[in-house]
Amino acid sequence: MRLRWALAIAAVVVLLDQLTKAWIVATTPFGSETEVIPGLFRLVHTRNRGIAFGLLGSSGPAVQVALLLVVILIVLMVVRQLARSGQDALPTAGLALILGGAVGNLVDRLVRGEVVDFLLAYVRISGREHAWPAFNVADSAISVGAGCVILAEIVAAVRHKRVASTD
């Protein structure tokens, strides 16, 4: 039952990710920016051929194929881990978010050859702008999912330590 629940969460993430990317592609010219919250947040239309923060984005076709294969391998590993996961909701939800995000970005790589990014968080300090690299719904899901998995591991370690100390 947990696996179906997790796959449903992943499917919702993929759907939201692809719908928002399609909206940006259809309504926002490539390279443009729209201020949403001045001094904090913009909608942008950018593309990323690489992995996190554009790393390896300017590499050749062989590296791009290798990246695609790595992402497919990660998706398969997360599905395997979900199938093996226990009854704990937090790590299962985290893995589901990671799966949905990975598949959402994988769809972009397969369809467009690059990932559409459109969310840009930044802050102005002393007249200088400091921005986080542009991201998307899939990236957000992966980050939140990783946080859930890490938190679940911390909670499990604390519980294990308490049980061991009472023995």
Buried (B, 14 or more C-beta within 10 A) or exposed (E): EBBEBBBEBBBBBBEBBBEBBEEBBEEBEEEEBEEEEEEEBBBBBBBBBBBEEBEBBEEEEEBBEEBBEEBBEBBEBBBEBBEEBEEEBBBBBBBBBBBBBBBBBBBBBEEEEBBBBBBBBBEEEEEEEEEEBBBBBBBBBBBBBBEBBEEBEEEEEEEEEEEEEEE
